[in-house]
Amino acid sequence: MATRTIQVTIAANLSWQASGVFCNPNDSIDVSYIGGNWTQNPVTGLHDWRGDGGHQEAGGEYALPGAPEGCLLFRVGGGATTRFATSTVHLPNNSNGEVAFVINDDLRHVSGHGLGDNSGSLSLAFTISSR
């Protein structure tokens, strides 16, 4: 089994960002938080992938309502938006498509500044094992 690692940086002020990594049933893929901080609201300050502890649940206009504001989200292909729940996430083996990421924020500017007042970035590493 061959294993390779790819690093990507996800910016807080950009909408859905493609990683360049594609899932297929022949690969086992883990994504790990390496470092960095970002914010969806400059008033609350910088935080990591877990989101802003001051706002536990994002409203209905956010990318993933009910998840913490500012947390890291991902999706595979056109699949469901999912919260990055631990510092390392194993992607389902039955996933097909490119992995994309975004900060949990108001992507459509319904309330507030949307992505316009965000800053920072997170670094992630993909560990891909091919069968």
N, C-alpha and C positions, 0 to 999 in steps of 0.2 A: 504494500500500500504506500503510495507516494503522498507526502505531506508538504504543503507550501503555506507561507504566511504572507498576507497582503495587508498593508496599513492604509487607512483612509482618514481624512479629516472632514468633519461635518460642521458647517458654519451655522451659527444661530440666526443669522439674518437672511437666510435663503430658504425658499420653499423646498419641497421634496428633492433630495439630492441623490442621484444615482451613484452607486458604489463601484460599478464596473465588475462586480462579482455576480455570477449567475448560478442559481441553484439548479440541480438536476438530481434525479434519483440515484445516481452513481457516486455522489459526493456526500461526505459528512462534513458539515460546516458549523463551526463555533465562532461567535463574534464576541470579542472582549473589549471592555473599556480600558484604555491605556492611561489616559490622563486628559487634562484640560478642564476648563470651566466655561460656562456661558450663562447668559441671562435672557429671559423673555421680558423682563421689566427692570430697568436700571435702578428703580427705587428699592427693590428687594435685594439687589446685589447678585454676585456670581455664585453659581452652584454647579454640581456635577450632573451626571446622567439621571439621577433620581428625581430631579426637579426642585422647585422652590418649596421648601418646607413650610413657608408662610401661607401658601395657598394649596390646600390639600386636593381639591377637586376642580378641574377646569370646567368652565361653562359650556353650553351647547354650541357656541360658535367656534370652539377650539377643534383642532384636528382629531383629538380623542377625548370627548367629554367624559368626565368622571375620573380620568387619570390626573395625576398631579400636573399643575402648570409647570412648563419648562422641562418636563422629563423627555427622555429620548424615546422616539417612536420609530418603528420600522414597518415595512411591508415587503412582500416578495411578489414580483410581477404586479398584477392587478388585484392581489389578495387583500385581505382585511388589514386594517391598521392595528398594530399590536404594540403594547408598551414593552420597553426594554426593562424587564422586571428584576434582573440580577446583573452583577457586573460581567457575567458571561452568559450568553444565550446560545442554545443549540437550536439551529434552524431545522424544522421538520424535514425528514428525508423525502417526503412526497411533494415538496415544494418545487415549483418550476417558475423561473423568471429571474429578473435582476432584483437585487436587494437595494432598497432605497431608504433614506433616513430623513427625519425632520424633528425639530423641537416642537413640543406640544404648546402651540400658541394659536392665536386668532389669525389663521392664514388668509382670511378674506377681508380683514380690517373692519369687521362688524362693530367691534367696540375697541376703542383705544387706537394705538399706533400699529397694531399687527406686528409684522416682522421688522418694521422700520426703526424701532428703538432697541432692538436686540444687539448683543455683542458677544464675542468670544467664540470658541469652537471646542469640539471634543475630538480626541484621537481614538480610533478603534482599530483592532487587528482581527482579520479573518484568518482562522486556521482551517485550511481546506484539505481533507484527506480523501483521495480518490481511490476507489476500489478497483 
